[in-house]
Amino acid sequence: MLSNPNFEWQESINMKKNTFSKHFEQANQLSKAMALPITVIHSDHQVGVFYSTQAYNKLLKQIKEMKQEILILKKIK
């Protein structure tokens, strides 16, 4: 399998459900500072994903950029 050099891995902060619940303000600040979502884990399973405003805006920007790339590729064909 060939690797695409332009591919970017989506990163997230993994946090246990109890820790996330007890320390929501700190988790929110961490998500804001790093502009990354928090993946909430319970018993080794993902139970949710939390996005601070900054992390969500970053995701929207990435989606917009992907849409632009798709439109450009459609025009080339």
C-alpha positions in Angstrom: 0.0 0.0 0.0 1.3 3.4 -0.9 1.2 6.2 1.5 -0.1 9.6 0.5 2.4 12.3 1.6 -0.4 14.9 1.8 -2.5 12.8 4.2 -2.9 14.3 7.7 -3.9 12.1 10.6 -6.8 13.4 12.6 -5.5 13.7 16.2 -7.5 13.7 19.3 -7.0 13.7 23.1 -8.1 10.5 24.7 -9.7 10.8 28.1 -11.5 8.5 30.4 -15.2 9.3 31.0 -14.8 9.8 34.7 -11.9 12.1 34.3 -13.7 14.1 31.6 -16.8 14.5 33.8 -14.9 15.5 36.9 -12.5 17.9 35.2 -14.7 19.3 32.4 -13.4 22.8 32.6 -9.7 21.7 32.4 -10.6 19.3 29.6 -12.4 22.1 27.7 -9.3 24.4 28.2 -7.0 21.7 26.9 -9.2 21.1 23.9 -9.2 24.9 23.2 -5.5 25.3 23.7 -4.6 22.4 21.4 -7.6 22.9 19.0 -8.2 19.1 19.2 -11.3 17.1 20.0 -11.4 14.9 23.1 -12.3 11.3 22.6 -14.2 10.1 25.7 -13.4 6.5 26.6 -15.2 4.1 29.0 -14.1 0.5 29.5 -11.7 0.7 26.5 -14.6 1.9 24.2 -15.2 5.3 22.7 -18.4 6.7 24.1 -18.3 10.2 22.6 -16.3 13.0 21.2 -16.2 16.5 22.6 -15.2 19.5 20.5 -14.3 22.9 22.0 -15.2 25.8 19.8 -11.6 26.0 18.5 -11.4 22.3 17.7 -14.8 22.4 15.9 -13.8 25.5 13.9 -10.6 23.6 12.9 -12.7 20.7 11.8 -15.0 22.9 9.7 -11.9 24.5 8.0 -10.6 21.0 7.1 -13.9 20.0 5.7 -14.1 23.2 3.6 -10.6 22.6 2.3 -11.5 19.0 1.3 -14.6 20.3 -0.5 -12.4 22.7 -2.4 -10.0 19.9 -3.4 -12.9 17.7 -4.6 -14.3 20.6 -6.7 -10.9 21.2 -8.2 -10.5 17.5 -9.0 -14.0 17.3 -10.6 -13.1 20.3 -12.9 -9.9 18.6 -14.0 -11.7 15.4 -15.2 
